[in-house]
């Protein structure tokens, strides 16, 4: 599948997105993260009582390093989740 430019407002559950993230330590290199979106607008109550929305994801890859050590187990996990929806 081709890469498409998008905005945070257009992201939906089930999308696989890649983005670059600059660490707080500027001497470290820019890293590319690939994630599976579980919930694009996850509500979280803060200590002061206000509510903010965050993106809830499952990290798949970081700078071409896979997070899962066993690809078959990863696919089985995703298939199980997909079948339960």
MODELLER restraints for C-alpha pairs under 7 A, 6 or more apart:
rsr = mdl.restraints
at = mdl.atoms
rsr.add(forms.Gaussian(group=physical.xy_distance, feature=features.Distance(at['CA:11:A'], at['CA:40:A']), mean=6.43, stdev=0.5))
rsr.add(forms.Gaussian(group=physical.xy_distance, feature=features.Distance(at['CA:12:A'], at['CA:37:A']), mean=6.95, stdev=0.5))
rsr.add(forms.Gaussian(group=physical.xy_distance, feature=features.Distance(at['CA:12:A'], at['CA:40:A']), mean=5.89, stdev=0.5))
rsr.add(forms.Gaussian(group=physical.xy_distance, feature=features.Distance(at['CA:13:A'], at['CA:37:A']), mean=5.03, stdev=0.5))
rsr.add(forms.Gaussian(group=physical.xy_distance, feature=features.Distance(at['CA:13:A'], at['CA:38:A']), mean=5.05, stdev=0.5))
rsr.add(forms.Gaussian(group=physical.xy_distance, feature=features.Distance(at['CA:13:A'], at['CA:39:A']), mean=5.32, stdev=0.5))
rsr.add(forms.Gaussian(group=physical.xy_distance, feature=features.Distance(at['CA:13:A'], at['CA:40:A']), mean=6.06, stdev=0.5))
rsr.add(forms.Gaussian(group=physical.xy_distance, feature=features.Distance(at['CA:14:A'], at['CA:36:A']), mean=6.24, stdev=0.5))
rsr.add(forms.Gaussian(group=physical.xy_distance, feature=features.Distance(at['CA:14:A'], at['CA:37:A']), mean=5.31, stdev=0.5))
rsr.add(forms.Gaussian(group=physical.xy_distance, feature=features.Distance(at['CA:14:A'], at['CA:38:A']), mean=6.18, stdev=0.5))
rsr.add(forms.Gaussian(group=physical.xy_distance, feature=features.Distance(at['CA:15:A'], at['CA:36:A']), mean=5.90, stdev=0.5))
rsr.add(forms.Gaussian(group=physical.xy_distance, feature=features.Distance(at['CA:15:A'], at['CA:37:A']), mean=5.41, stdev=0.5))
rsr.add(forms.Gaussian(group=physical.xy_distance, feature=features.Distance(at['CA:16:A'], at['CA:34:A']), mean=6.89, stdev=0.5))
rsr.add(forms.Gaussian(group=physical.xy_distance, feature=features.Distance(at['CA:16:A'], at['CA:35:A']), mean=5.61, stdev=0.5))
rsr.add(forms.Gaussian(group=physical.xy_distance, feature=features.Distance(at['CA:16:A'], at['CA:36:A']), mean=4.53, stdev=0.5))
rsr.add(forms.Gaussian(group=physical.xy_distance, feature=features.Distance(at['CA:16:A'], at['CA:37:A']), mean=6.26, stdev=0.5))
rsr.add(forms.Gaussian(group=physical.xy_distance, feature=features.Distance(at['CA:17:A'], at['CA:34:A']), mean=5.57, stdev=0.5))
rsr.add(forms.Gaussian(group=physical.xy_distance, feature=features.Distance(at['CA:17:A'], at['CA:35:A']), mean=5.53, stdev=0.5))
rsr.add(forms.Gaussian(group=physical.xy_distance, feature=features.Distance(at['CA:17:A'], at['CA:36:A']), mean=6.60, stdev=0.5))
rsr.add(forms.Gaussian(group=physical.xy_distance, feature=features.Distance(at['CA:18:A'], at['CA:32:A']), mean=6.59, stdev=0.5))
rsr.add(forms.Gaussian(group=physical.xy_distance, feature=features.Distance(at['CA:18:A'], at['CA:33:A']), mean=5.36, stdev=0.5))
rsr.add(forms.Gaussian(group=physical.xy_distance, feature=features.Distance(at['CA:18:A'], at['CA:34:A']), mean=4.22, stdev=0.5))
rsr.add(forms.Gaussian(group=physical.xy_distance, feature=features.Distance(at['CA:18:A'], at['CA:35:A']), mean=6.48, stdev=0.5))
rsr.add(forms.Gaussian(group=physical.xy_distance, feature=features.Distance(at['CA:19:A'], at['CA:32:A']), mean=5.52, stdev=0.5))
rsr.add(forms.Gaussian(group=physical.xy_distance, feature=features.Distance(at['CA:19:A'], at['CA:33:A']), mean=5.49, stdev=0.5))
rsr.add(forms.Gaussian(group=physical.xy_distance, feature=features.Distance(at['CA:19:A'], at['CA:34:A']), mean=6.73, stdev=0.5))
rsr.add(forms.Gaussian(group=physical.xy_distance, feature=features.Distance(at['CA:20:A'], at['CA:30:A']), mean=6.52, stdev=0.5))
rsr.add(forms.Gaussian(group=physical.xy_distance, feature=features.Distance(at['CA:20:A'], at['CA:31:A']), mean=5.52, stdev=0.5))
rsr.add(forms.Gaussian(group=physical.xy_distance, feature=features.Distance(at['CA:20:A'], at['CA:32:A']), mean=4.38, stdev=0.5))
rsr.add(forms.Gaussian(group=physical.xy_distance, feature=features.Distance(at['CA:20:A'], at['CA:33:A']), mean=6.25, stdev=0.5))
rsr.add(forms.Gaussian(group=physical.xy_distance, feature=features.Distance(at['CA:21:A'], at['CA:30:A']), mean=6.04, stdev=0.5))
rsr.add(forms.Gaussian(group=physical.xy_distance, feature=features.Distance(at['CA:21:A'], at['CA:31:A']), mean=5.66, stdev=0.5))
rsr.add(forms.Gaussian(group=physical.xy_distance, feature=features.Distance(at['CA:21:A'], at['CA:32:A']), mean=6.45, stdev=0.5))
rsr.add(forms.Gaussian(group=physical.xy_distance, feature=features.Distance(at['CA:22:A'], at['CA:30:A']), mean=5.06, stdev=0.5))
rsr.add(forms.Gaussian(group=physical.xy_distance, feature=features.Distance(at['CA:22:A'], at['CA:31:A']), mean=6.78, stdev=0.5))
rsr.add(forms.Gaussian(group=physical.xy_distance, feature=features.Distance(at['CA:23:A'], at['CA:30:A']), mean=6.97, stdev=0.5))
rsr.add(forms.Gaussian(group=physical.xy_distance, feature=features.Distance(at['CA:31:A'], at['CA:62:A']), mean=6.90, stdev=0.5))
rsr.add(forms.Gaussian(group=physical.xy_distance, feature=features.Distance(at['CA:31:A'], at['CA:63:A']), mean=5.54, stdev=0.5))
rsr.add(forms.Gaussian(group=physical.xy_distance, feature=features.Distance(at['CA:32:A'], at['CA:62:A']), mean=5.79, stdev=0.5))
rsr.add(forms.Gaussian(group=physical.xy_distance, feature=features.Distance(at['CA:32:A'], at['CA:63:A']), mean=4.78, stdev=0.5))
rsr.add(forms.Gaussian(group=physical.xy_distance, feature=features.Distance(at['CA:33:A'], at['CA:61:A']), mean=5.86, stdev=0.5))
rsr.add(forms.Gaussian(group=physical.xy_distance, feature=features.Distance(at['CA:33:A'], at['CA:62:A']), mean=4.55, stdev=0.5))
rsr.add(forms.Gaussian(group=physical.xy_distance, feature=features.Distance(at['CA:33:A'], at['CA:63:A']), mean=6.16, stdev=0.5))
rsr.add(forms.Gaussian(group=physical.xy_distance, feature=features.Distance(at['CA:34:A'], at['CA:59:A']), mean=6.23, stdev=0.5))
rsr.add(forms.Gaussian(group=physical.xy_distance, feature=features.Distance(at['CA:34:A'], at['CA:60:A']), mean=5.56, stdev=0.5))
rsr.add(forms.Gaussian(group=physical.xy_distance, feature=features.Distance(at['CA:34:A'], at['CA:61:A']), mean=4.98, stdev=0.5))
rsr.add(forms.Gaussian(group=physical.xy_distance, feature=features.Distance(at['CA:34:A'], at['CA:62:A']), mean=6.29, stdev=0.5))
rsr.add(forms.Gaussian(group=physical.xy_distance, feature=features.Distance(at['CA:35:A'], at['CA:57:A']), mean=6.00, stdev=0.5))
rsr.add(forms.Gaussian(group=physical.xy_distance, feature=features.Distance(at['CA:35:A'], at['CA:58:A']), mean=5.48, stdev=0.5))
rsr.add(forms.Gaussian(group=physical.xy_distance, feature=features.Distance(at['CA:35:A'], at['CA:59:A']), mean=4.35, stdev=0.5))
rsr.add(forms.Gaussian(group=physical.xy_distance, feature=features.Distance(at['CA:35:A'], at['CA:60:A']), mean=5.15, stdev=0.5))
rsr.add(forms.Gaussian(group=physical.xy_distance, feature=features.Distance(at['CA:35:A'], at['CA:61:A']), mean=6.90, stdev=0.5))
rsr.add(forms.Gaussian(group=physical.xy_distance, feature=features.Distance(at['CA:36:A'], at['CA:57:A']), mean=5.43, stdev=0.5))
rsr.add(forms.Gaussian(group=physical.xy_distance, feature=features.Distance(at['CA:36:A'], at['CA:58:A']), mean=5.12, stdev=0.5))
rsr.add(forms.Gaussian(group=physical.xy_distance, feature=features.Distance(at['CA:36:A'], at['CA:59:A']), mean=6.39, stdev=0.5))
rsr.add(forms.Gaussian(group=physical.xy_distance, feature=features.Distance(at['CA:36:A'], at['CA:60:A']), mean=6.82, stdev=0.5))
rsr.add(forms.Gaussian(group=physical.xy_distance, feature=features.Distance(at['CA:37:A'], at['CA:56:A']), mean=6.26, stdev=0.5))
rsr.add(forms.Gaussian(group=physical.xy_distance, feature=features.Distance(at['CA:37:A'], at['CA:57:A']), mean=4.49, stdev=0.5))
rsr.add(forms.Gaussian(group=physical.xy_distance, feature=features.Distance(at['CA:37:A'], at['CA:58:A']), mean=6.59, stdev=0.5))
rsr.add(forms.Gaussian(group=physical.xy_distance, feature=features.Distance(at['CA:38:A'], at['CA:56:A']), mean=5.50, stdev=0.5))
rsr.add(forms.Gaussian(group=physical.xy_distance, feature=features.Distance(at['CA:38:A'], at['CA:57:A']), mean=5.05, stdev=0.5))
rsr.add(forms.Gaussian(group=physical.xy_distance, feature=features.Distance(at['CA:38:A'], at['CA:58:A']), mean=6.97, stdev=0.5))
rsr.add(forms.Gaussian(group=physical.xy_distance, feature=features.Distance(at['CA:39:A'], at['CA:55:A']), mean=5.98, stdev=0.5))
rsr.add(forms.Gaussian(group=physical.xy_distance, feature=features.Distance(at['CA:39:A'], at['CA:56:A']), mean=4.95, stdev=0.5))
rsr.add(forms.Gaussian(group=physical.xy_distance, feature=features.Distance(at['CA:39:A'], at['CA:57:A']), mean=6.84, stdev=0.5))
rsr.add(forms.Gaussian(group=physical.xy_distance, feature=features.Distance(at['CA:40:A'], at['CA:54:A']), mean=6.94, stdev=0.5))
rsr.add(forms.Gaussian(group=physical.xy_distance, feature=features.Distance(at['CA:40:A'], at['CA:55:A']), mean=4.49, stdev=0.5))
rsr.add(forms.Gaussian(group=physical.xy_distance, feature=features.Distance(at['CA:40:A'], at['CA:56:A']), mean=6.08, stdev=0.5))
rsr.add(forms.Gaussian(group=physical.xy_distance, feature=features.Distance(at['CA:41:A'], at['CA:53:A']), mean=5.27, stdev=0.5))
rsr.add(forms.Gaussian(group=physical.xy_distance, feature=features.Distance(at['CA:41:A'], at['CA:54:A']), mean=5.47, stdev=0.5))
rsr.add(forms.Gaussian(group=physical.xy_distance, feature=features.Distance(at['CA:41:A'], at['CA:55:A']), mean=5.41, stdev=0.5))
rsr.add(forms.Gaussian(group=physical.xy_distance, feature=features.Distance(at['CA:42:A'], at['CA:53:A']), mean=5.17, stdev=0.5))
rsr.add(forms.Gaussian(group=physical.xy_distance, feature=features.Distance(at['CA:42:A'], at['CA:54:A']), mean=5.01, stdev=0.5))
rsr.add(forms.Gaussian(group=physical.xy_distance, feature=features.Distance(at['CA:42:A'], at['CA:55:A']), mean=5.80, stdev=0.5))
rsr.add(forms.Gaussian(group=physical.xy_distance, feature=features.Distance(at['CA:42:A'], at['CA:56:A']), mean=6.17, stdev=0.5))
rsr.add(forms.Gaussian(group=physical.xy_distance, feature=features.Distance(at['CA:43:A'], at['CA:51:A']), mean=6.51, stdev=0.5))
rsr.add(forms.Gaussian(group=physical.xy_distance, feature=features.Distance(at['CA:43:A'], at['CA:52:A']), mean=5.81, stdev=0.5))
rsr.add(forms.Gaussian(group=physical.xy_distance, feature=features.Distance(at['CA:43:A'], at['CA:53:A']), mean=4.49, stdev=0.5))
rsr.add(forms.Gaussian(group=physical.xy_distance, feature=features.Distance(at['CA:43:A'], at['CA:54:A']), mean=6.45, stdev=0.5))
rsr.add(forms.Gaussian(group=physical.xy_distance, feature=features.Distance(at['CA:44:A'], at['CA:51:A']), mean=5.56, stdev=0.5))
rsr.add(forms.Gaussian(group=physical.xy_distance, feature=features.Distance(at['CA:44:A'], at['CA:52:A']), mean=5.45, stdev=0.5))
rsr.add(forms.Gaussian(group=physical.xy_distance, feature=features.Distance(at['CA:44:A'], at['CA:53:A']), mean=6.03, stdev=0.5))
rsr.add(forms.Gaussian(group=physical.xy_distance, feature=features.Distance(at['CA:45:A'], at['CA:51:A']), mean=4.42, stdev=0.5))
rsr.add(forms.Gaussian(group=physical.xy_distance, feature=features.Distance(at['CA:45:A'], at['CA:52:A']), mean=6.50, stdev=0.5))
rsr.add(forms.Gaussian(group=physical.xy_distance, feature=features.Distance(at['CA:60:A'], at['CA:66:A']), mean=6.22, stdev=0.5))
rsr.add(forms.Gaussian(group=physical.xy_distance, feature=features.Distance(at['CA:60:A'], at['CA:67:A']), mean=5.53, stdev=0.5))
rsr.add(forms.Gaussian(group=physical.xy_distance, feature=features.Distance(at['CA:61:A'], at['CA:67:A']), mean=5.37, stdev=0.5))
rsr.add(forms.Gaussian(group=physical.xy_distance, feature=features.Distance(at['CA:68:A'], at['CA:74:A']), mean=6.43, stdev=0.5))
